[in-house]
Amino acid sequence: MDETTAFTPYGTPESPRVAVSGEARLEVEPELARISVTVLARGTDRRSALDDLTRRNAAVLDLIKGYGDAVEKLETGALSISPELGRHGRSERVRAYHGRVHLTAELTDFTALGELTTRLADLELTSVDGPWWELRPDSPAYSEARRMAVHEAVQRARAYADALGTRLDALVELADVGAEPPMPYRQSMRGMQVASYDSAVAEDASAPPLDLEPQRQTVYATVNARFTMHPPQL
C-alpha cells in the first residue's frame, strides 16, 4: 500500500468524515406471557408420592391444554423424587418422600391468562409464578427500533454537515451496537397449597379470574455511523 492509498480513519481535507451515533427507544405491547407451575407431592413411601405427583401433574397438563390455541408452548422441566431422612440424620430411615415437577407455559391470549392462573392456583399442592411479559425474538419491534436509530444517525450527520455549510457525500460505515431486549418483568403469585382437595367444594368456592394488565416492553437500538462530506468552505 503506497502513500496515495493509505488508510485515513479521520478523513482528508478533500473528503472529511463525520462520525455520529443514532439511538431509538420504543415502548410496545408484549406478545407473550410466560408462567411457571410447580406441582408438589409428599407421601410416606416412594410409590404413593409418585402416584400423587403423576395425578396432579396430569390435572395441570389437562387444564393448560384445555385452553387450546391460547397456549403457544407447554414444556415440562425438572422432575424430582427425593427421600426425607430422620430428624437427626443418625440413620437411613426415611420419614417421607417428596416429589416435584416444574412446568412452563407461554400464552398469547392475555384474556385467558388471568383465568388460567387462578384455576391453576386452586389446584392441590400447585404453585404458580409469573407472569413474565416478553416479546418474540423476531418481533417487528426490534427492526423498527433499528430503523429509527439509523434514521436518527443520518439526521444527526446531516445537521453537522449543514452547520458547516456543506452536505453528506457517502456512507462509510454503519455499526450495529445492538438492540437490547427488555428484562422480563417478574410478578410472582403463589398458588394455594392444601392437604386435601374436593373438586365440588373447590368449584363453588373458586376465586374470580385475576385481572392482569400486560406490562409494556421497552426496546432499545443504537448504531454508530460514519459519513464523508463534501469539503466545506471554512
Sequence and secondary structure as in RCSB ss.txt:
>XXXX:A:sequence
MDETTAFTPYGTPESPRVAVSGEARLEVEPELARISVTVLARGTDRRSALDDLTRRNAAVLDLIKGYGDAVEKLE
TGALSISPELGRHGRSERVRAYHGRVHLTAELTDFTALGELTTRLADLELTSVDGPWWELRPDSPAYSEARRMAV
HEAVQRARAYADALGTRLDALVELADVGAEPPMPYRQSMRGMQVASYDSAVAEDASAPPLDLEPQRQTVYATVNA
RFTMHPPQL
>XXXX:A:secstr
  GGG   TTB SSSBEEEEEEEEEEEE  SEEEEEEEEEEEESSHHHHHHHHHHHHHHHHHHHHTTGGGEEEEE
EEEEEEEEEE TT SS  EEEEEEEEEEEEEES HHHHHHHHHHHHTSTTEEEEEEEEE  TT HHHHHHHHHHH
HHHHHHHHHHHHHTT  EEEEEEEEEEE      EEEEE     S   HHHHHHT           EEEEEEEEE
EEEE     
